Amino acid sequence: MPLQLSPAERRALKARAHALEPTVLVGSAGLTAAVAGEIDRNLTAHELIKVRVMGDDREVREDILKRICDDLGAAPVQHIGKILVVYRPKPEAPPKARPRAKRKPPRVLKRNFQNRA
C-alpha cells in the first residue's frame, strides 16, 4: 500500500525536490525488475528522488508511477511531464552498540631512590 501524504507534506517535498536531478532513467523497456531495484536502492539512500521516464504516453507514465509506489511502498509527490518525484522515508537504522569503556592501564609508580642507605 502506498504512503499517504498530507498537502503540507507534499508541498514541502516538492520544494525539496526542485533542486534535484533525476537519479533513475526508465527507458523504452519500461519498468523492469532491474530498474525497480535501482529505484529501491536510491529511495533507501536518498528518500526523495526524481525518475525520468522516456515515453510520450502520459497514461503509461502514470501507470509506472502507480506501480513504483505500490511495489516499493513509496508516495507519489509530483508528476510533471516526463519527471516523476517519489518519496519514501528512510528506514530507521538499528542503534549502534556502545563500545565498552576501556580500562585505564595500571599506573606506573615512580621509584624513589633518595632515601636508600
C-alpha positions in Angstrom: 0.0 0.0 0.0 1.5 3.4 -1.0 2.2 6.0 1.6 -0.3 8.9 2.0 1.0 12.4 2.3 -0.9 15.4 3.6 -1.0 18.5 1.3 1.5 20.3 3.6 4.0 17.4 3.4 3.6 17.2 -0.3 4.2 20.9 -0.7 7.4 20.7 1.4 8.6 17.6 -0.5 8.0 19.4 -3.8 10.2 22.3 -2.6 13.0 19.9 -1.6 12.8 18.1 -4.9 13.0 21.3 -7.0 16.8 21.3 -7.0 17.3 17.5 -7.5 18.4 15.9 -10.8 16.8 12.7 -12.0 18.6 9.7 -10.5 16.9 6.9 -12.4 16.0 6.7 -16.0 13.2 4.4 -17.2 13.9 3.6 -20.9 11.8 2.2 -23.7 11.7 -1.3 -22.0 9.5 0.2 -19.2 9.7 -0.6 -15.5 11.8 -3.7 -15.4 13.0 -5.6 -12.3 16.4 -4.0 -12.6 15.0 -0.5 -12.8 12.7 -1.2 -9.9 15.7 -2.4 -7.9 17.7 0.7 -8.7 14.7 2.9 -7.6 14.5 1.0 -4.4 18.2 1.5 -3.7 18.0 5.2 -4.5 14.9 5.6 -2.2 16.8 3.8 0.6 19.8 6.1 0.2 18.1 9.4 -0.5 14.4 9.0 0.4 13.3 11.6 -2.2 14.2 11.0 -5.8 13.3 12.1 -9.3 12.7 9.5 -12.0 12.8 10.4 -15.7 10.5 8.2 -18.0 11.3 8.1 -21.7 7.9 7.7 -23.1 5.4 10.1 -24.7 2.2 8.5 -23.4 1.0 10.2 -20.2 -1.1 7.2 -19.2 1.9 4.9 -19.3 3.9 7.3 -17.1 1.0 7.5 -14.6 0.9 3.7 -14.6 4.6 3.5 -14.0 4.3 6.0 -11.1 1.5 3.9 -9.6 3.4 0.6 -9.9 6.5 2.2 -8.3 4.5 3.4 -5.4 2.6 0.2 -4.9 5.6 -2.1 -5.3 8.1 -0.1 -3.2 5.8 1.4 -0.5 6.5 4.9 -1.6 4.4 8.0 -2.0 3.9 9.9 -5.3 4.8 13.6 -4.8 4.7 15.0 -8.2 4.3 14.1 -11.9 5.3 16.8 -14.3 5.9 15.9 -17.9 8.4 13.0 -18.0 9.6 13.6 -14.5 8.2 11.6 -11.5 9.0 12.6 -7.9 8.8 9.7 -5.4 9.2 9.8 -1.6 9.8 7.0 0.9 11.1 7.7 4.4 14.5 6.2 5.3 14.3 3.1 7.4 15.5 3.8 10.9 19.0 2.4 11.5 19.3 0.0 14.3 21.0 1.6 17.3 24.7 1.1 17.4 26.1 -0.9 20.2 28.0 1.4 22.6 31.7 0.4 22.8 32.6 -0.8 26.3 34.6 1.6 28.3 38.3 0.6 28.2 40.0 0.2 31.5 42.8 2.6 32.2 46.2 1.0 32.2 47.7 0.5 35.7 49.5 3.5 36.9 53.3 3.1 37.0 54.7 4.1 40.3 57.7 6.3 40.3 60.5 4.8 42.2 62.4 7.0 44.6 66.0 6.0 45.5 66.9 9.1 47.6 66.2 7.6 51.0 68.1 4.3 50.4 71.0 3.6 52.6 
